């Protein structure tokens, strides 16, 4: 099981949690924590194994007193259950392809409930993976109805996370609020320096030496949500705009997959307008950092 804790930073929390789990016949397999001295907030993720006959229900029910004593916001999760994820995509398929590959080989602990697009470009790819595909065209006139259909799919499948794998539509403030902390987006890191069409071409024309990508939670403030993961790649004057695009797509795919991996493993806490990403254990490709 996994225990997630957020509370005011105070003495004795770690000892109380460790003692409680030990007293209930649980062995801690992995533990990570972080004190944010700027906000006076404490974050902790504990993965543990039940080694006695104590049930999950008893462990959860008995934790109430400790949670109340320290004013915790906490939750327990079964660590063997894949997170239900819906992927949204438009006409750039590199991130979708990467996520499907990682899902297929078991590198992402997710269950893909649906792939939603405003175009039919990737219908065959998705159907060939035996996954539900939904094409929902979006225009200025039908945007509200389109989002209502999207939410029906998301809520009807008990989807826990929506991944915007280069979905080129701006979500409404209402949808962002309704799915707060449950939508991850990917974009090139040139924003806001290179806005509009062909950001890689703009970067080439400016002679940049680094290109990159950012994965973040979606908020009503466009491309300004809490950052989960970032990465960069070096480029030179000898490369073409097409090279920039190719390199940028690779970085985008890697960064988005890392963000989804961290979220699906419940390692990400939102701390005001940034995130705390607690370290991953052995065998994980996801990096741990403060965003």
C-alpha positions in Angstrom: 0.0 0.0 0.0 1.0 3.6 -0.3 0.3 6.4 2.2 0.4 10.0 1.1 0.7 12.8 3.8 0.6 16.5 3.6 0.5 18.7 6.7 2.0 21.6 8.6 5.7 20.9 9.2 6.1 19.8 12.8 8.1 17.5 15.0 7.1 13.8 15.5 5.2 13.1 12.3 7.7 10.6 10.8 8.0 8.8 14.1 4.3 8.6 14.6 3.7 7.2 11.1 6.5 4.7 11.3 5.4 3.6 14.8 1.8 3.2 13.7 2.7 1.0 10.7 5.1 -1.1 12.8 2.4 -1.6 15.5 0.0 -2.8 12.8 2.3 -5.4 11.3 3.5 -3.4 8.3 7.0 -3.3 6.9 8.0 0.0 5.2 9.5 -0.8 1.8 10.2 2.8 0.7 9.8 6.2 2.3 10.4 9.8 1.1 9.7 13.1 2.6 10.2 16.8 2.1 9.9 19.9 4.4 9.2 23.1 2.5 10.5 25.8 4.8 9.1 28.6 2.6 5.5 27.4 3.1 6.0 25.4 6.3 4.5 22.4 4.6 5.5 18.7 5.1 5.1 16.1 2.4 5.6 12.3 2.7 5.1 9.2 0.7 5.4 5.8 2.3 5.2 2.4 0.5 4.6 -0.5 2.9 3.7 -4.1 2.9 1.2 -5.7 5.3 2.9 -8.8 6.9 0.2 -9.8 9.4 -3.5 -10.5 9.2 -4.4 -6.8 9.7 -6.7 -5.8 6.8 -6.4 -2.7 4.7 -9.7 -1.4 6.2 -8.3 -1.7 9.7 -5.1 0.1 8.8 -7.0 3.0 7.2 -9.6 3.3 10.0 -7.0 3.2 12.8 -5.0 6.0 11.2 -7.7 8.6 11.9 -6.4 9.6 15.3 -2.8 10.2 14.1 -4.2 12.2 11.1 -6.3 14.4 13.4 -3.5 14.9 15.9 -1.1 16.3 13.3 -3.8 18.0 11.1 -2.9 15.8 8.1 -4.4 15.6 4.7 -3.7 12.0 3.9 -4.8 9.1 1.7 -4.1 5.4 1.4 -3.8 3.7 -2.0 -3.4 0.1 -3.2 0.0 0.1 -5.0 -0.9 -2.8 -7.3 -3.9 -1.1 -9.0 -3.0 0.8 -12.3 -4.1 4.4 -12.5 -6.9 5.0 -15.0 -5.7 7.4 -17.6 -7.3 9.1 -20.7 -5.1 10.5 -23.4 -6.1 13.4 -25.6 -4.3 14.2 -28.9 -4.6 16.3 -32.0 -2.4 15.8 -35.1 1.1 15.4 -33.5 1.4 11.8 -32.6 4.9 11.4 -31.1 3.8 11.7 -27.4 0.8 9.4 -28.0 3.0 6.8 -29.7 5.5 6.9 -26.9 2.9 6.5 -24.1 1.2 3.6 -25.9 4.6 1.9 -26.3 5.5 2.4 -22.6 2.0 1.2 -21.6 2.2 -1.9 -23.8 5.6 -3.0 -22.3 4.5 -2.3 -18.7 6.8 0.7 -18.1 3.9 2.9 -17.1 1.6 1.7 -14.2 -1.6 2.9 -16.0 -4.8 1.6 -17.5 -5.7 3.6 -20.6 -9.5 4.1 -20.5 -9.8 6.1 -23.8 -8.0 8.1 -26.4 -9.8 11.3 -27.3 -9.0 13.4 -30.4 -10.5 16.3 -32.3 -9.3 14.5 -35.5 -9.4 11.0 -36.9 -5.6 10.8 -37.7 -4.8 8.2 -35.0 -8.0 6.2 -34.9 -6.5 3.1 -36.6 -3.4 3.2 -34.3 -5.6 3.3 -31.2 -8.0 0.7 -32.3 -5.1 -1.6 -33.2 -4.1 -1.4 -29.5 -7.7 -2.5 -28.6 -8.4 0.8 -26.9 -11.5 3.0 -27.2 -11.1 5.9 -29.6 -13.4 8.9 -29.5 -13.3 11.7 -32.1 -14.8 14.9 -30.8 -14.4 17.8 -33.2 -14.1 21.2 -31.5 -15.1 24.5 -32.9 -15.8 27.9 -31.3 -19.5 27.1 -31.6 -19.6 23.7 -30.1 -16.8 23.9 -27.5 -19.1 23.7 -24.5 -20.9 20.6 -25.9 -17.5 19.0 -26.9 -16.1 19.4 -23.4 -19.4 18.0 -21.9 -18.8 14.9 -24.1 -15.2 14.6 -23.0 -16.2 14.8 -19.3 -18.9 12.1 -19.9 -16.1 9.8 -21.2 -13.8 10.7 -18.4 -16.3 10.3 -15.5 -18.1 7.4 -17.1 -14.8 5.4 -17.1 -13.7 6.5 -13.6 -10.6 8.1 -15.2 -8.2 9.5 -12.6 -5.9 11.4 -14.9 -6.2 13.1 -18.3 -3.0 13.5 -20.4 -2.8 16.1 -23.1 -0.4 14.5 -25.5 -0.1 17.5 -27.8 -3.8 18.2 -27.7 -4.0 21.5 -29.5 -7.2 22.9 -27.9 -7.4 25.3 -25.0 -9.6 23.8 -22.2 -12.2 26.0 -20.6 -11.7 27.5 -17.1 -14.6 25.3 -15.9 -13.0 22.1 -17.1 -9.6 23.1 -15.6 -11.3 23.8 -12.2 -13.3 20.6 -12.3 -10.2 18.5 -13.1 -7.7 20.5 -11.0 -4.6 18.5 -10.3 -5.7 15.7 -12.7 -4.7 17.0 -16.2 -1.1 17.0 -17.4 0.0 18.9 -20.4 3.3 18.9 -22.4 4.7 21.9 -24.4 8.0 23.1 -25.7 9.9 25.2 -23.2 10.2 28.2 -25.6 6.9 29.6 -24.2 6.5 32.5 -23.6 9.6 33.6 -25.6 8.5 31.9 -28.8 4.7 32.1 -29.1 2.5 31.1 -32.0 3.2 28.8 -34.9 6.5 27.1 -35.6 8.3 27.8 -32.3 11.2 25.6 -33.3 11.7 27.7 -36.4 11.7 30.8 -34.3 14.3 29.2 -32.0 16.4 28.3 -35.0 16.2 31.9 -36.3 17.3 33.2 -32.9 20.2 30.8 -32.7 19.3 29.1 -29.5 21.7 26.6 -28.0 19.2 24.6 -25.9 15.7 23.3 -26.7 13.5 21.6 -24.2 10.1 20.6 -23.0 7.9 21.1 -19.9 5.2 18.9 -18.4 2.8 20.6 -16.0 -0.6 20.5 -14.5 -3.2 22.4 -16.4 -4.8 25.4 -14.8 -6.9 28.3 -16.1 -3.7 30.2 -16.6 -2.5 28.9 -20.0 0.8 27.0 -19.8 1.5 28.3 -16.3 0.4 25.4 -14.1 2.7 23.7 -11.5 5.6 22.1 -13.3 6.2 18.4 -12.9 9.1 17.7 -15.2 11.5 19.4 -17.6 14.4 18.5 -19.8 16.6 20.0 -22.5 18.8 19.0 -25.4 21.7 20.9 -26.9 21.6 22.1 -30.5 24.1 23.9 -32.7 24.1 26.3 -35.7 24.9 23.4 -38.0 21.4 21.8 -37.4 18.3 22.7 -39.4 14.8 23.7 -38.2 13.8 20.2 -39.0 16.5 18.8 -36.7 15.2 21.1 -34.0 11.7 19.7 -34.4 12.9 16.1 -34.4 15.0 16.6 -31.2 12.2 18.6 -29.6 9.7 15.8 -30.2 12.0 13.3 -28.5 12.4 15.5 -25.5 8.7 16.2 -25.3 7.9 12.4 -25.3 10.4 11.7 -22.6 9.3 14.5 -20.3 5.6 13.7 -20.6 6.2 10.0 -19.9 8.3 10.9 -16.8 5.5 13.2 -15.6 2.9 10.6 -16.1 5.1 8.0 -14.4 5.6 10.2 -11.3 1.9 11.0 -11.1 0.8 7.4 -11.6 3.1 6.4 -8.8 1.6 9.1 -6.6 4.9 10.9 -6.1 3.7 14.4 -7.0 2.3 16.9 -4.5 1.1 20.3 -5.5 2.6 23.0 -3.3 1.1 26.3 -4.1 2.2 27.2 -7.7 4.9 24.5 -7.8 5.3 20.8 -7.2 7.1 18.5 -4.9 8.2 15.3 -6.7 9.4 12.8 -4.2 12.3 10.5 -5.2 11.5 7.3 -7.1 12.8 3.9 -6.1 15.0 1.5 -7.9 14.2 0.6 -11.5 12.4 3.8 -12.3 13.2 6.1 -15.1 11.4 9.1 -13.6 13.6 11.8 -12.1 12.8 13.3 -8.7 13.0 17.1 -8.4 11.3 20.2 -7.2 9.4 21.8 -10.0 
